[in-house]
Amino acid sequence: MPFKKAVILAAAVAVLPASWASQSEPAGMLVQRVLVPAYLQEGPPRTRRLALIEREMRMFESLVWQHSGRKVRVEATLLPVSRTISESDLTAYSEEWGYALARSARVEEDLRQAGVNASEYDGLVLLFDPIPERPCRAAGLTWHSRRYSSIPLKENLFEEYGHRYPLHLVMAHEYLHQLDSAFEEAGRAEGFGNPDRTAKIAGSTCVVPGDPYPHFRTVLQHDELCRPTDWRVLDGLMGSWVTR
């Protein structure tokens, strides 16, 4: 992990509310398994890029763990897929979003051929090298009804400096949308905040002043009404609650 990134992540964790330091260990935690298939172009940089993705995945896990108050442990599994995508794998064109990798029947077959049963995982995040002629304009997209995310591996996700949202932050943001969908399915639509809205709620007492990532930290701690998130409602629906 590059030193400067480690310092930035540590600094973000260091500004957690002071009251957390005096809290005892949580009574339990929600363990979630997330599958991360990666569709990369062939070539010499492939091994190095997989190592970078692995690093970003671990930072994603750490971000969710720390900012949820050690109540949500994500266990992400990277699955390199042995083919590159074609135009038939993409979603239909959108004026707003462009193109993205869809969870198509062919993608499902890729997972089966790799010996993976996607239904055994709580979340799915598809990573893919975009086709130059069919660009994806979004940093990432999430389909609530099917609870999966699709993230194009643009070059700026791997730049060490000068960019705002590296891959682990994009993964966290899209995964929060999956969690939002799970809370709705559990009948708790107001029990979790939309990460696109939370940081924009004027005067919210939940957003710590100066927090560089309020739409991650706040959503992992409180809903839009500033009530603490009850992670146990997702037990058996999106993860397993483990008593500690």
N, C-alpha and C positions, 0 to 999 in steps of 0.2 A: 504494500500500500504506500503510495507516495507520501512523503513526510508532510507536505503542506496540506494535502487532503485530510490526513489524520488529524492535524491540528484544527482544521476547520470543523470537522465532525465533533471533535472533543469540545470545542468552544460552544457549539450548538447545544451539546448535552449539558455543559456547565451552567447554562442559564436557566435550567429547570427551576421551578418555584422552590424557595428555600424550605418550605414546609415538607417537601418530599424527603429531605435528608433526615427528618425526625420520625418519618413514618416507619412502621415495622414492615417486615417482609409481607408481600401480599398473601392472602390465604390460599390462592390458587392461580393458575394461569391457563390461558387458552392456547393449545398447541395446534398449529395449522400447517399442513403440508402443501407446498406450492410447486407445481411443475413448470419449468421454464425451457421449452423447446427453442433451439436457436437454429435458424436457417441462414447459413453463411455462404458467401461465395467461395469457390475453391481458390486455392493459392497459398503461397508460402506464409503469409501473415496469419493464416487461420489459427494455428496453435497459440500464437501470441494473443490474438483477439479473444479466444476462449478464456485465456488466463485473465484478461481484463474484465470480461463479463463475470467470471467467477468472483473476482474482487468486488465488483459493484454489487453482486448479489449478496455477498456477506455484509456489505455496508447497508444495504436495504434491510436485511434481517436485523442488524444492530439498531438502525433507526427506529423500526417498529417496536423492538424490545424496550429500548430506553424511553422513548416518548410515550409509550403506553403505561409507563410506571412498572415495567417488568411483569405485565399481565398478558401480553400476547407474544408468543414465541413462534415465529415463522421459520419453517425448515424448508428451504428452497433447494430444488434438485435441477441441475443444468443437464439438458439432453441435447447434445449436438445431433442435428438431423443430417442424414447422409445424402441430401440433395439440395439444390438451390430452387428457389421458387420460380414459377412462370406466371404469365398474365392470367392464366386460368385459376390461379390460387388467390387472386385479389378480389376485393369487394368491388361493387359497381362504383363508378366515378361519382364523387360528391363535389359540388362547387366549393364547399367549405373545407372539406377534409382531404380531398384528392383520393388516393387509393390506400388500402391497407391489406394486410394478410388476414384472410377470413378463417374461421374455424370450420373449414369445409370437410366434406366426406374424405377428400384426399389427405388432409391433415390428420384426421382421425385414423386413417389407414397407416400413415407414417408412424403414429404413436403405437399402434398395434404391432407393426412390423418390428419396432424397437423393443417389444416386449413390455410396453407400458399400458396400464389401464388408467385412463384419465379420470375415471369415476372414483378412483381411490385417493384422489387429491382434492384438497379443499379449494384451491385456486389454480388458474392457468394463465400464464403470461407468455405470449408468443413474441419472440424477437426475430427480426428478419432484416436482411440487406434489401433495401428497396430497389426496384428496377428503375434505372435513370429516366426512362421514358414514361414511367408511371409513378411519379413521386407521391409521397404521403406528406401532406402539409402540417399535420398535427404532430406534436411531440409523442403522443400516444392516444389510443382510443380504447374505450371499454364498452362492451355490450352487456347491459344490465340483465336482460332477460336470460342470457346464457352464461352470464358471470365469467367472462374471460376478457383479457386485454391483449392488444396488439401494439407493439412498439417498433417503429422503424429505427434501425441502427445507423443513425446519421453520424457523420464524423465528429460533430461538436459534442457528442455525448462522451467522447473519450479524450477530448482536449484537457490538459491538466489545468490550464488557467484561462481566464477570459470568457467563460461561459457561465450561465446562471443555473442551468438545470442539468447536471450530469446524470448518467443512466440510473444510479440508485435512487435519486429523487423522483425521476419520472416513473420508475417502477413503484415507488411508494405511493405516489399520487394516484396512479391507475388502480393500484390494489385497494386504496381507500374507497374507490368507486365500487369495487366488488364487495367490500364490507358493507357499504351503504345498501347495496341490493340485498345482502343477506339479512340485515336488520329489517328491511321492509318485508321480506318473506317471513320473518319471525313475528310479524305483526307489531313491530316496534319502529315504524317509519320515523318517529320523532326521537328515537333513541340514539341516533348517530347523525353527524353533520355532513353535508355535502361539501367535499373539499374545494369545489369551485366557488362556494358561497361563504364559507366560514370566515375566511380572512378578510372579507369585504363587509362584514356586519359592523356597522358604525357603533362605537361605544361599547362593544362587547367586553365584559369584565373577564372573559375567559382567555382573551388573547394577551399574553404577557408583553408589556411594552418593550420594544426593541427586539422582539423575537424575529430572527431572520426567516423562519419557516413556519408561520402561524397556522397555515393551512395543513401542515402535517402534525405539529405538536398538539394544537388545540383539538383537532378532530380525534386524535388518539386518546384524549383525556376527557372531553366533554361533548355533549350535543350542542345544538344551536341555542338551547335555552340554558346553557351552562350547567347542566346536570351531569354528574359523573357517568361515564359509559359503563353499562352493565354487560360485560363480556360474556357472562355465563349464559345469556339467552341464546348464544350461538352454539352452545354445546350440542353436538350431534347433528347440527345443520351445516356449520362451516367451521369444523375443528372439534377438538375434544377438551373439555375442562378437566384439568388435573389438579387435585387438591394438594396443597403443600403444607 
